[in-house]
Amino acid sequence: MNDGNNRVLVLADDFTGANDAGVSLAEAGMSVEVAFTAGQPSTARALILNSDSRAMTAAAADKVAALLRARRHSSRTGR
């Protein structure tokens, strides 16, 4: 059941994409924050992570995976 309190995590590949996604979610009535680090605390319903991954090589994409793992861990531990 969707009670309207679901939290959203968006991974954007650059700052422009992060803000574009954030504007769309804010226009839909959600509180939104754009983060530059995975450990940044947030009380917003929608958290947009800027992975800065647009120009990365496939090998460097591990940074993005680490960003998601760190955010998932911090959300589970309440940090």
Secondary structure, DSSP 8 states (H G I E B T S, - for coil): ---S---EEEEESSHHHHHHHHHHHHHTT--EEEESSTT----SSEEEEE---TT--TGGGHHHHHHHHHHHHHHHHT-
